Amino acid sequence: MKTKLTLSIDSDKVKRAKAYGRKRKKSVSELVEEMIDKLTEDARPTTSWSQRWGGTLGLTAADLKREDRFGKLVRRAATAPRTRKEQRA
């Protein structure tokens, strides 16, 4: 659904925007929409940190046997449920 929006922009910038749009066969509204999409696309991650990096660390059987803090974390991760659905069950 399209909504009308009133902007206050310097007249020189309006002229430049219209000229830029004519060269690309787009309206100023289309240019503004594209810019908003581009700006907000970068700000919001498409995947969470855990989705992006989860499972990238290769662990071995020797890591499970370690007696230090890392070994303890590996053992905890190995026994923890993988998904929220598993946590509820």
mmCIF file as gemmi writes it, N, C-alpha and C atoms, coordinates in Angstrom:
data_model
loop_
_atom_site.group_PDB
_atom_site.id
_atom_site.type_symbol
_atom_site.label_atom_id
_atom_site.label_alt_id
_atom_site.label_comp_id
_atom_site.label_asym_id
_atom_site.label_entity_id
_atom_site.label_seq_id
_atom_site.pdbx_PDB_ins_code
_atom_site.Cartn_x
_atom_site.Cartn_y
_atom_site.Cartn_z
_atom_site.occupancy
_atom_site.B_iso_or_equiv
_atom_site.pdbx_formal_charge
_atom_site.auth_seq_id
_atom_site.auth_asym_id
_atom_site.pdbx_PDB_model_num
ATOM 1 N N . MET Axp A 1 ? 0.836 -1.169 0 1 0 ? 1 A 1
ATOM 2 C CA . MET Axp A 1 ? 0 0 0 1 0 ? 1 A 1
ATOM 3 C C . MET Axp A 1 ? 0.886 1.239 0 1 0 ? 1 A 1
ATOM 4 N N . LYS Axp A 2 ? 0.627 2.125 -0.888 1 0 ? 2 A 1
ATOM 5 C CA . LYS Axp A 2 ? 1.378 3.368 -0.988 1 0 ? 2 A 1
ATOM 6 C C . LYS Axp A 2 ? 0.749 4.425 -0.09 1 0 ? 2 A 1
ATOM 7 N N . THR Axp A 3 ? 1.613 5.23 0.54 1 0 ? 3 A 1
ATOM 8 C CA . THR Axp A 3 ? 1.178 6.323 1.391 1 0 ? 3 A 1
ATOM 9 C C . THR Axp A 3 ? 1.87 7.592 0.933 1 0 ? 3 A 1
ATOM 10 N N . LYS Axp A 4 ? 1.112 8.656 0.858 1 0 ? 4 A 1
ATOM 11 C CA . LYS Axp A 4 ? 1.677 9.939 0.444 1 0 ? 4 A 1
ATOM 12 C C . LYS Axp A 4 ? 2.48 10.53 1.59 1 0 ? 4 A 1
ATOM 13 N N . LEU Axp A 5 ? 3.638 11.106 1.268 1 0 ? 5 A 1
ATOM 14 C CA . LEU Axp A 5 ? 4.543 11.675 2.261 1 0 ? 5 A 1
ATOM 15 C C . LEU Axp A 5 ? 5.011 13.042 1.767 1 0 ? 5 A 1
ATOM 16 N N . THR Axp A 6 ? 4.974 14.021 2.635 1 0 ? 6 A 1
ATOM 17 C CA . THR Axp A 6 ? 5.455 15.358 2.291 1 0 ? 6 A 1
ATOM 18 C C . THR Axp A 6 ? 6.813 15.561 2.924 1 0 ? 6 A 1
ATOM 19 N N . LEU Axp A 7 ? 7.788 15.939 2.121 1 0 ? 7 A 1
ATOM 20 C CA . LEU Axp A 7 ? 9.149 16.185 2.604 1 0 ? 7 A 1
ATOM 21 C C . LEU Axp A 7 ? 9.516 17.64 2.375 1 0 ? 7 A 1
ATOM 22 N N . SER Axp A 8 ? 10.354 18.156 3.239 1 0 ? 8 A 1
ATOM 23 C CA . SER Axp A 8 ? 10.904 19.501 3.054 1 0 ? 8 A 1
ATOM 24 C C . SER Axp A 8 ? 12.37 19.342 2.687 1 0 ? 8 A 1
ATOM 25 N N . ILE Axp A 9 ? 12.656 19.639 1.417 1 0 ? 9 A 1
ATOM 26 C CA . ILE Axp A 9 ? 14.01 19.458 0.895 1 0 ? 9 A 1
ATOM 27 C C . ILE Axp A 9 ? 14.412 20.734 0.169 1 0 ? 9 A 1
ATOM 28 N N . ASP Axp A 10 ? 15.667 21.088 0.275 1 0 ? 10 A 1
ATOM 29 C CA . ASP Axp A 10 ? 16.203 22.261 -0.399 1 0 ? 10 A 1
ATOM 30 C C . ASP Axp A 10 ? 15.896 22.172 -1.899 1 0 ? 10 A 1
ATOM 31 N N . SER Axp A 11 ? 15.483 23.281 -2.505 1 0 ? 11 A 1
ATOM 32 C CA . SER Axp A 11 ? 15.044 23.285 -3.907 1 0 ? 11 A 1
ATOM 33 C C . SER Axp A 11 ? 16.15 22.828 -4.861 1 0 ? 11 A 1
ATOM 34 N N . ASP Axp A 12 ? 17.395 23.142 -4.555 1 0 ? 12 A 1
ATOM 35 C CA . ASP Axp A 12 ? 18.507 22.703 -5.392 1 0 ? 12 A 1
ATOM 36 C C . ASP Axp A 12 ? 18.617 21.17 -5.394 1 0 ? 12 A 1
ATOM 37 N N . LYS Axp A 13 ? 18.386 20.579 -4.23 1 0 ? 13 A 1
ATOM 38 C CA . LYS Axp A 13 ? 18.46 19.119 -4.124 1 0 ? 13 A 1
ATOM 39 C C . LYS Axp A 13 ? 17.292 18.455 -4.845 1 0 ? 13 A 1
ATOM 40 N N . VAL Axp A 14 ? 16.13 19.104 -4.841 1 0 ? 14 A 1
ATOM 41 C CA . VAL Axp A 14 ? 14.975 18.575 -5.566 1 0 ? 14 A 1
ATOM 42 C C . VAL Axp A 14 ? 15.282 18.54 -7.062 1 0 ? 14 A 1
ATOM 43 N N . LYS Axp A 15 ? 15.867 19.614 -7.58 1 0 ? 15 A 1
ATOM 44 C CA . LYS Axp A 15 ? 16.234 19.667 -9.002 1 0 ? 15 A 1
ATOM 45 C C . LYS Axp A 15 ? 17.231 18.567 -9.337 1 0 ? 15 A 1
ATOM 46 N N . ARG Axp A 16 ? 18.219 18.389 -8.478 1 0 ? 16 A 1
ATOM 47 C CA . ARG Axp A 16 ? 19.222 17.349 -8.723 1 0 ? 16 A 1
ATOM 48 C C . ARG Axp A 16 ? 18.595 15.959 -8.67 1 0 ? 16 A 1
ATOM 49 N N . ALA Axp A 17 ? 17.679 15.745 -7.742 1 0 ? 17 A 1
ATOM 50 C CA . ALA Axp A 17 ? 17.016 14.446 -7.618 1 0 ? 17 A 1
ATOM 51 C C . ALA Axp A 17 ? 16.17 14.154 -8.855 1 0 ? 17 A 1
ATOM 52 N N . LYS Axp A 18 ? 15.458 15.145 -9.348 1 0 ? 18 A 1
ATOM 53 C CA . LYS Axp A 18 ? 14.626 14.957 -10.536 1 0 ? 18 A 1
ATOM 54 C C . LYS Axp A 18 ? 15.486 14.678 -11.77 1 0 ? 18 A 1
ATOM 55 N N . ALA Axp A 19 ? 16.593 15.398 -11.896 1 0 ? 19 A 1
ATOM 56 C CA . ALA Axp A 19 ? 17.495 15.171 -13.029 1 0 ? 19 A 1
ATOM 57 C C . ALA Axp A 19 ? 18.099 13.764 -12.95 1 0 ? 19 A 1
ATOM 58 N N . TYR Axp A 20 ? 18.492 13.363 -11.76 1 0 ? 20 A 1
ATOM 59 C CA . TYR Axp A 20 ? 19.05 12.022 -11.542 1 0 ? 20 A 1
ATOM 60 C C . TYR Axp A 20 ? 18.003 10.961 -11.899 1 0 ? 20 A 1
ATOM 61 N N . GLY Axp A 21 ? 16.77 11.186 -11.48 1 0 ? 21 A 1
ATOM 62 C CA . GLY Axp A 21 ? 15.686 10.248 -11.776 1 0 ? 21 A 1
ATOM 63 C C . GLY Axp A 21 ? 15.375 10.158 -13.262 1 0 ? 21 A 1
ATOM 64 N N . ARG Axp A 22 ? 15.379 11.297 -13.944 1 0 ? 22 A 1
ATOM 65 C CA . ARG Axp A 22 ? 15.128 11.289 -15.397 1 0 ? 22 A 1
ATOM 66 C C . ARG Axp A 22 ? 16.169 10.452 -16.126 1 0 ? 22 A 1
ATOM 67 N N . LYS Axp A 23 ? 17.428 10.584 -15.737 1 0 ? 23 A 1
ATOM 68 C CA . LYS Axp A 23 ? 18.497 9.81 -16.385 1 0 ? 23 A 1
ATOM 69 C C . LYS Axp A 23 ? 18.295 8.307 -16.191 1 0 ? 23 A 1
ATOM 70 N N . ARG Axp A 24 ? 17.73 7.944 -15.085 1 0 ? 24 A 1
ATOM 71 C CA . ARG Axp A 24 ? 17.545 6.518 -14.762 1 0 ? 24 A 1
ATOM 72 C C . ARG Axp A 24 ? 16.111 6.037 -14.974 1 0 ? 24 A 1
ATOM 73 N N . LYS Axp A 25 ? 15.267 6.936 -15.517 1 0 ? 25 A 1
ATOM 74 C CA . LYS Axp A 25 ? 13.853 6.64 -15.797 1 0 ? 25 A 1
ATOM 75 C C . LYS Axp A 25 ? 13.125 6.159 -14.545 1 0 ? 25 A 1
ATOM 76 N N . LYS Axp A 26 ? 13.338 6.913 -13.443 1 0 ? 26 A 1
ATOM 77 C CA . LYS Axp A 26 ? 12.686 6.617 -12.172 1 0 ? 26 A 1
ATOM 78 C C . LYS Axp A 26 ? 12.178 7.914 -11.565 1 0 ? 26 A 1
ATOM 79 N N . SER Axp A 27 ? 11.108 7.793 -10.786 1 0 ? 27 A 1
ATOM 80 C CA . SER Axp A 27 ? 10.58 8.966 -10.097 1 0 ? 27 A 1
ATOM 81 C C . SER Axp A 27 ? 11.414 9.225 -8.834 1 0 ? 27 A 1
ATOM 82 N N . VAL Axp A 28 ? 11.255 10.423 -8.293 1 0 ? 28 A 1
ATOM 83 C CA . VAL Axp A 28 ? 11.954 10.752 -7.048 1 0 ? 28 A 1
ATOM 84 C C . VAL Axp A 28 ? 11.443 9.843 -5.932 1 0 ? 28 A 1
ATOM 85 N N . SER Axp A 29 ? 10.17 9.515 -5.958 1 0 ? 29 A 1
ATOM 86 C CA . SER Axp A 29 ? 9.617 8.597 -4.953 1 0 ? 29 A 1
ATOM 87 C C . SER Axp A 29 ? 10.305 7.231 -5.017 1 0 ? 29 A 1
ATOM 88 N N . GLU Axp A 30 ? 10.507 6.727 -6.228 1 0 ? 30 A 1
ATOM 89 C CA . GLU Axp A 30 ? 11.191 5.437 -6.386 1 0 ? 30 A 1
ATOM 90 C C . GLU Axp A 30 ? 12.632 5.514 -5.878 1 0 ? 30 A 1
ATOM 91 N N . LEU Axp A 31 ? 13.286 6.629 -6.155 1 0 ? 31 A 1
ATOM 92 C CA . LEU Axp A 31 ? 14.668 6.8 -5.681 1 0 ? 31 A 1
ATOM 93 C C . LEU Axp A 31 ? 14.724 6.814 -4.154 1 0 ? 31 A 1
ATOM 94 N N . VAL Axp A 32 ? 13.775 7.512 -3.535 1 0 ? 32 A 1
ATOM 95 C CA . VAL Axp A 32 ? 13.736 7.583 -2.071 1 0 ? 32 A 1
ATOM 96 C C . VAL Axp A 32 ? 13.451 6.199 -1.491 1 0 ? 32 A 1
ATOM 97 N N . GLU Axp A 33 ? 12.506 5.465 -2.079 1 0 ? 33 A 1
ATOM 98 C CA . GLU Axp A 33 ? 12.204 4.113 -1.611 1 0 ? 33 A 1
ATOM 99 C C . GLU Axp A 33 ? 13.429 3.211 -1.683 1 0 ? 33 A 1
ATOM 100 N N . GLU Axp A 34 ? 14.144 3.271 -2.812 1 0 ? 34 A 1
ATOM 101 C CA . GLU Axp A 34 ? 15.347 2.453 -2.973 1 0 ? 34 A 1
ATOM 102 C C . GLU Axp A 34 ? 16.402 2.797 -1.932 1 0 ? 34 A 1
ATOM 103 N N . MET Axp A 35 ? 16.563 4.1 -1.67 1 0 ? 35 A 1
ATOM 104 C CA . MET Axp A 35 ? 17.552 4.524 -0.691 1 0 ? 35 A 1
ATOM 105 C C . MET Axp A 35 ? 17.176 4.052 0.709 1 0 ? 35 A 1
ATOM 106 N N . ILE Axp A 36 ? 15.903 4.132 1.057 1 0 ? 36 A 1
ATOM 107 C CA . ILE Axp A 36 ? 15.459 3.659 2.372 1 0 ? 36 A 1
ATOM 108 C C . ILE Axp A 36 ? 15.696 2.16 2.498 1 0 ? 36 A 1
ATOM 109 N N . ASP Axp A 37 ? 15.36 1.41 1.433 1 0 ? 37 A 1
ATOM 110 C CA . ASP Axp A 37 ? 15.606 -0.037 1.453 1 0 ? 37 A 1
ATOM 111 C C . ASP Axp A 37 ? 17.083 -0.341 1.636 1 0 ? 37 A 1
ATOM 112 N N . LYS Axp A 38 ? 17.917 0.381 0.907 1 0 ? 38 A 1
ATOM 113 C CA . LYS Axp A 38 ? 19.359 0.149 0.984 1 0 ? 38 A 1
ATOM 114 C C . LYS Axp A 38 ? 19.905 0.475 2.374 1 0 ? 38 A 1
ATOM 115 N N . LEU Axp A 39 ? 19.46 1.583 2.945 1 0 ? 39 A 1
ATOM 116 C CA . LEU Axp A 39 ? 19.947 1.997 4.263 1 0 ? 39 A 1
ATOM 117 C C . LEU Axp A 39 ? 19.485 1.055 5.366 1 0 ? 39 A 1
ATOM 118 N N . THR Axp A 40 ? 18.246 0.624 5.311 1 0 ? 40 A 1
ATOM 119 C CA . THR Axp A 40 ? 17.725 -0.232 6.379 1 0 ? 40 A 1
ATOM 120 C C . THR Axp A 40 ? 18.118 -1.686 6.202 1 0 ? 40 A 1
ATOM 121 N N . GLU Axp A 41 ? 18.448 -2.099 5.001 1 0 ? 41 A 1
ATOM 122 C CA . GLU Axp A 41 ? 18.888 -3.472 4.753 1 0 ? 41 A 1
ATOM 123 C C . GLU Axp A 41 ? 20.193 -3.758 5.483 1 0 ? 41 A 1
ATOM 124 N N . ASP Axp A 42 ? 21.108 -2.808 5.464 1 0 ? 42 A 1
ATOM 125 C CA . ASP Axp A 42 ? 22.398 -2.979 6.122 1 0 ? 42 A 1
ATOM 126 C C . ASP Axp A 42 ? 22.262 -2.978 7.637 1 0 ? 42 A 1
ATOM 127 N N . ALA Axp A 43 ? 21.268 -2.279 8.153 1 0 ? 43 A 1
ATOM 128 C CA . ALA Axp A 43 ? 21.113 -2.133 9.599 1 0 ? 43 A 1
ATOM 129 C C . ALA Axp A 43 ? 20.525 -3.361 10.258 1 0 ? 43 A 1
ATOM 130 N N . ARG Axp A 44 ? 19.773 -4.16 9.517 1 0 ? 44 A 1
ATOM 131 C CA . ARG Axp A 44 ? 19.12 -5.304 10.145 1 0 ? 44 A 1
ATOM 132 C C . ARG Axp A 44 ? 19.771 -6.591 9.643 1 0 ? 44 A 1
ATOM 133 N N . PRO Axp A 45 ? 20.253 -7.398 10.554 1 0 ? 45 A 1
ATOM 134 C CA . PRO Axp A 45 ? 20.911 -8.639 10.14 1 0 ? 45 A 1
ATOM 135 C C . PRO Axp A 45 ? 19.902 -9.624 9.556 1 0 ? 45 A 1
ATOM 136 N N . THR Axp A 46 ? 20.311 -10.316 8.526 1 0 ? 46 A 1
ATOM 137 C CA . THR Axp A 46 ? 19.429 -11.289 7.901 1 0 ? 46 A 1
ATOM 138 C C . THR Axp A 46 ? 19.414 -12.597 8.697 1 0 ? 46 A 1
ATOM 139 N N . THR Axp A 47 ? 20.494 -12.882 9.388 1 0 ? 47 A 1
ATOM 140 C CA . THR Axp A 47 ? 20.551 -14.071 10.224 1 0 ? 47 A 1
ATOM 141 C C . THR Axp A 47 ? 21.104 -13.696 11.588 1 0 ? 47 A 1
ATOM 142 N N . SER Axp A 48 ? 20.766 -14.475 12.576 1 0 ? 48 A 1
ATOM 143 C CA . SER Axp A 48 ? 21.297 -14.212 13.908 1 0 ? 48 A 1
ATOM 144 C C . SER Axp A 48 ? 22.755 -14.645 13.979 1 0 ? 48 A 1
ATOM 145 N N . TRP Axp A 49 ? 23.427 -14.206 15.011 1 0 ? 49 A 1
ATOM 146 C CA . TRP Axp A 49 ? 24.833 -14.559 15.187 1 0 ? 49 A 1
ATOM 147 C C . TRP Axp A 49 ? 24.991 -16.066 15.283 1 0 ? 49 A 1
ATOM 148 N N . SER Axp A 50 ? 24.135 -16.72 16.041 1 0 ? 50 A 1
ATOM 149 C CA . SER Axp A 50 ? 24.262 -18.162 16.219 1 0 ? 50 A 1
ATOM 150 C C . SER Axp A 50 ? 23.956 -18.919 14.928 1 0 ? 50 A 1
ATOM 151 N N . GLN Axp A 51 ? 23.005 -18.42 14.124 1 0 ? 51 A 1
ATOM 152 C CA . GLN Axp A 51 ? 22.732 -19.062 12.845 1 0 ? 51 A 1
ATOM 153 C C . GLN Axp A 51 ? 23.915 -18.913 11.894 1 0 ? 51 A 1
ATOM 154 N N . ARG Axp A 52 ? 24.558 -17.77 11.967 1 0 ? 52 A 1
ATOM 155 C CA . ARG Axp A 52 ? 25.675 -17.524 11.054 1 0 ? 52 A 1
ATOM 156 C C . ARG Axp A 52 ? 26.926 -18.299 11.433 1 0 ? 52 A 1
ATOM 157 N N . TRP Axp A 53 ? 27.228 -18.364 12.724 1 0 ? 53 A 1
ATOM 158 C CA . TRP Axp A 53 ? 28.489 -18.96 13.155 1 0 ? 53 A 1
ATOM 159 C C . TRP Axp A 53 ? 28.341 -20.334 13.801 1 0 ? 53 A 1
ATOM 160 N N . GLY Axp A 54 ? 27.123 -20.728 14.126 1 0 ? 54 A 1
ATOM 161 C CA . GLY Axp A 54 ? 26.914 -22.011 14.785 1 0 ? 54 A 1
ATOM 162 C C . GLY Axp A 54 ? 27.391 -23.172 13.936 1 0 ? 54 A 1
ATOM 163 N N . GLY Axp A 55 ? 28.118 -24.08 14.552 1 0 ? 55 A 1
ATOM 164 C CA . GLY Axp A 55 ? 28.589 -25.266 13.847 1 0 ? 55 A 1
ATOM 165 C C . GLY Axp A 55 ? 29.852 -25.062 13.033 1 0 ? 55 A 1
ATOM 166 N N . THR Axp A 56 ? 30.456 -23.891 13.101 1 0 ? 56 A 1
ATOM 167 C CA . THR Axp A 56 ? 31.659 -23.662 12.303 1 0 ? 56 A 1
ATOM 168 C C . THR Axp A 56 ? 32.929 -24.094 13.02 1 0 ? 56 A 1
ATOM 169 N N . LEU Axp A 57 ? 32.84 -24.335 14.313 1 0 ? 57 A 1
ATOM 170 C CA . LEU Axp A 57 ? 34.009 -24.757 15.074 1 0 ? 57 A 1
ATOM 171 C C . LEU Axp A 57 ? 34.073 -26.281 15.05 1 0 ? 57 A 1
ATOM 172 N N . GLY Axp A 58 ? 35.123 -26.802 14.472 1 0 ? 58 A 1
ATOM 173 C CA . GLY Axp A 58 ? 35.265 -28.251 14.401 1 0 ? 58 A 1
ATOM 174 C C . GLY Axp A 58 ? 35.837 -28.792 15.707 1 0 ? 58 A 1
ATOM 175 N N . LEU Axp A 59 ? 35.061 -29.618 16.399 1 0 ? 59 A 1
ATOM 176 C CA . LEU Axp A 59 ? 35.499 -30.188 17.667 1 0 ? 59 A 1
ATOM 177 C C . LEU Axp A 59 ? 35.812 -31.666 17.469 1 0 ? 59 A 1
ATOM 178 N N . THR Axp A 60 ? 36.779 -32.145 18.239 1 0 ? 60 A 1
ATOM 179 C CA . THR Axp A 60 ? 37.196 -33.546 18.141 1 0 ? 60 A 1
ATOM 180 C C . THR Axp A 60 ? 36.883 -34.263 19.446 1 0 ? 60 A 1
ATOM 181 N N . ALA Axp A 61 ? 37.078 -35.577 19.439 1 0 ? 61 A 1
ATOM 182 C CA . ALA Axp A 61 ? 36.883 -36.376 20.655 1 0 ? 61 A 1
ATOM 183 C C . ALA Axp A 61 ? 37.876 -35.954 21.729 1 0 ? 61 A 1
ATOM 184 N N . ALA Axp A 62 ? 39.048 -35.516 21.318 1 0 ? 62 A 1
ATOM 185 C CA . ALA Axp A 62 ? 40.062 -35.069 22.28 1 0 ? 62 A 1
ATOM 186 C C . ALA Axp A 62 ? 39.595 -33.819 23.025 1 0 ? 62 A 1
ATOM 187 N N . ASP Axp A 63 ? 38.814 -32.985 22.352 1 0 ? 63 A 1
ATOM 188 C CA . ASP Axp A 63 ? 38.294 -31.779 23.001 1 0 ? 63 A 1
ATOM 189 C C . ASP Axp A 63 ? 37.345 -32.141 24.14 1 0 ? 63 A 1
ATOM 190 N N . LEU Axp A 64 ? 36.574 -33.207 23.967 1 0 ? 64 A 1
ATOM 191 C CA . LEU Axp A 64 ? 35.658 -33.663 25.02 1 0 ? 64 A 1
ATOM 192 C C . LEU Axp A 64 ? 36.411 -34.152 26.255 1 0 ? 64 A 1
ATOM 193 N N . LYS Axp A 65 ? 37.621 -34.645 26.065 1 0 ? 65 A 1
ATOM 194 C CA . LYS Axp A 65 ? 38.4 -35.218 27.169 1 0 ? 65 A 1
ATOM 195 C C . LYS Axp A 65 ? 39.237 -34.189 27.914 1 0 ? 65 A 1
ATOM 196 N N . ARG Axp A 66 ? 39.329 -32.991 27.392 1 0 ? 66 A 1
ATOM 197 C CA . ARG Axp A 66 ? 40.15 -31.964 28.042 1 0 ? 66 A 1
ATOM 198 C C . ARG Axp A 66 ? 39.609 -31.655 29.432 1 0 ? 66 A 1
ATOM 199 N N . GLU Axp A 67 ? 40.493 -31.341 30.355 1 0 ? 67 A 1
ATOM 200 C CA . GLU Axp A 67 ? 40.11 -31.066 31.737 1 0 ? 67 A 1
ATOM 201 C C . GLU Axp A 67 ? 40.078 -29.573 32.064 1 0 ? 67 A 1
ATOM 202 N N . ASP Axp A 68 ? 40.245 -28.725 31.078 1 0 ? 68 A 1
ATOM 203 C CA . ASP Axp A 68 ? 40.229 -27.281 31.326 1 0 ? 68 A 1
ATOM 204 C C . ASP Axp A 68 ? 38.827 -26.709 31.052 1 0 ? 68 A 1
ATOM 205 N N . ARG Axp A 69 ? 38.722 -25.404 31.117 1 0 ? 69 A 1
ATOM 206 C CA . ARG Axp A 69 ? 37.43 -24.735 30.925 1 0 ? 69 A 1
ATOM 207 C C . ARG Axp A 69 ? 36.855 -25.016 29.543 1 0 ? 69 A 1
ATOM 208 N N . PHE Axp A 70 ? 37.701 -25.049 28.53 1 0 ? 70 A 1
ATOM 209 C CA . PHE Axp A 70 ? 37.236 -25.319 27.17 1 0 ? 70 A 1
ATOM 210 C C . PHE Axp A 70 ? 36.589 -26.702 27.09 1 0 ? 70 A 1
ATOM 211 N N . GLY Axp A 71 ? 37.211 -27.685 27.707 1 0 ? 71 A 1
ATOM 212 C CA . GLY Axp A 71 ? 36.646 -29.032 27.72 1 0 ? 71 A 1
ATOM 213 C C . GLY Axp A 71 ? 35.28 -29.058 28.384 1 0 ? 71 A 1
ATOM 214 N N . LYS Axp A 72 ? 35.154 -28.332 29.481 1 0 ? 72 A 1
ATOM 215 C CA . LYS Axp A 72 ? 33.871 -28.266 30.187 1 0 ? 72 A 1
ATOM 216 C C . LYS Axp A 72 ? 32.796 -27.643 29.293 1 0 ? 72 A 1
ATOM 217 N N . LEU Axp A 73 ? 33.147 -26.569 28.57 1 0 ? 73 A 1
ATOM 218 C CA . LEU Axp A 73 ? 32.205 -25.925 27.664 1 0 ? 73 A 1
ATOM 219 C C . LEU Axp A 73 ? 31.814 -26.849 26.505 1 0 ? 73 A 1
ATOM 220 N N . VAL Axp A 74 ? 32.79 -27.593 26.004 1 0 ? 74 A 1
ATOM 221 C CA . VAL Axp A 74 ? 32.511 -28.524 24.906 1 0 ? 74 A 1
ATOM 222 C C . VAL Axp A 74 ? 31.554 -29.611 25.374 1 0 ? 74 A 1
ATOM 223 N N . ARG Axp A 75 ? 31.779 -30.154 26.567 1 0 ? 75 A 1
ATOM 224 C CA . ARG Axp A 75 ? 30.892 -31.197 27.091 1 0 ? 75 A 1
ATOM 225 C C . ARG Axp A 75 ? 29.478 -30.657 27.32 1 0 ? 75 A 1
ATOM 226 N N . ARG Axp A 76 ? 29.376 -29.441 27.822 1 0 ? 76 A 1
ATOM 227 C CA . ARG Axp A 76 ? 28.067 -28.836 28.053 1 0 ? 76 A 1
ATOM 228 C C . ARG Axp A 76 ? 27.337 -28.637 26.724 1 0 ? 76 A 1
ATOM 229 N N . ALA Axp A 77 ? 28.06 -28.156 25.709 1 0 ? 77 A 1
ATOM 230 C CA . ALA Axp A 77 ? 27.449 -27.93 24.401 1 0 ? 77 A 1
ATOM 231 C C . ALA Axp A 77 ? 27.036 -29.245 23.748 1 0 ? 77 A 1
ATOM 232 N N . ALA Axp A 78 ? 27.798 -30.289 23.977 1 0 ? 78 A 1
ATOM 233 C CA . ALA Axp A 78 ? 27.494 -31.586 23.367 1 0 ? 78 A 1
ATOM 234 C C . ALA Axp A 78 ? 26.226 -32.189 23.941 1 0 ? 78 A 1
ATOM 235 N N . THR Axp A 79 ? 25.904 -31.885 25.187 1 0 ? 79 A 1
ATOM 236 C CA . THR Axp A 79 ? 24.716 -32.465 25.817 1 0 ? 79 A 1
ATOM 237 C C . THR Axp A 79 ? 23.51 -31.535 25.791 1 0 ? 79 A 1
ATOM 238 N N . ALA Axp A 80 ? 23.708 -30.281 25.404 1 0 ? 80 A 1
ATOM 239 C CA . ALA Axp A 80 ? 22.613 -29.299 25.391 1 0 ? 80 A 1
ATOM 240 C C . ALA Axp A 80 ? 21.683 -29.558 24.206 1 0 ? 80 A 1
ATOM 241 N N . PRO Axp A 81 ? 20.393 -29.268 24.381 1 0 ? 81 A 1
ATOM 242 C CA . PRO Axp A 81 ? 19.453 -29.388 23.254 1 0 ? 81 A 1
ATOM 243 C C . PRO Axp A 81 ? 19.866 -28.446 22.129 1 0 ? 81 A 1
ATOM 244 N N . ARG Axp A 82 ? 19.664 -28.841 20.902 1 0 ? 82 A 1
ATOM 245 C CA . ARG Axp A 82 ? 20.081 -28.053 19.736 1 0 ? 82 A 1
ATOM 246 C C . ARG Axp A 82 ? 19.099 -26.957 19.36 1 0 ? 82 A 1
ATOM 247 N N . THR Axp A 83 ? 17.822 -27.183 19.601 1 0 ? 83 A 1
ATOM 248 C CA . THR Axp A 83 ? 16.814 -26.209 19.192 1 0 ? 83 A 1
ATOM 249 C C . THR Axp A 83 ? 15.891 -25.879 20.356 1 0 ? 83 A 1
ATOM 250 N N . ARG Axp A 84 ? 15.125 -24.827 20.2 1 0 ? 84 A 1
ATOM 251 C CA . ARG Axp A 84 ? 14.152 -24.458 21.248 1 0 ? 84 A 1
ATOM 252 C C . ARG Axp A 84 ? 13.085 -25.527 21.397 1 0 ? 84 A 1
ATOM 253 N N . LYS Axp A 85 ? 12.745 -26.156 20.294 1 0 ? 85 A 1
ATOM 254 C CA . LYS Axp A 85 ? 11.748 -27.21 20.335 1 0 ? 85 A 1
ATOM 255 C C . LYS Axp A 85 ? 12.238 -28.36 21.226 1 0 ? 85 A 1
ATOM 256 N N . GLU Axp A 86 ? 13.499 -28.71 21.096 1 0 ? 86 A 1
ATOM 257 C CA . GLU Axp A 86 ? 14.076 -29.766 21.933 1 0 ? 86 A 1
ATOM 258 C C . GLU Axp A 86 ? 14.122 -29.343 23.393 1 0 ? 86 A 1
ATOM 259 N N . GLN Axp A 87 ? 14.329 -28.056 23.658 1 0 ? 87 A 1
ATOM 260 C CA . GLN Axp A 87 ? 14.395 -27.569 25.032 1 0 ? 87 A 1
ATOM 261 C C . GLN Axp A 87 ? 13.033 -27.71 25.714 1 0 ? 87 A 1
ATOM 262 N N . ARG Axp A 88 ? 11.93 -27.489 24.96 1 0 ? 88 A 1
ATOM 263 C CA . ARG Axp A 88 ? 10.594 -27.579 25.529 1 0 ? 88 A 1
ATOM 264 C C . ARG Axp A 88 ? 10.177 -29.017 25.792 1 0 ? 88 A 1
ATOM 265 N N . ALA Axp A 89 ? 10.724 -29.95 25.043 1 0 ? 89 A 1
ATOM 266 C CA . ALA Axp A 89 ? 10.304 -31.365 25.169 1 0 ? 89 A 1
ATOM 267 C C . ALA Axp A 89 ? 10.844 -32.005 26.428 1 0 ? 89 A 1
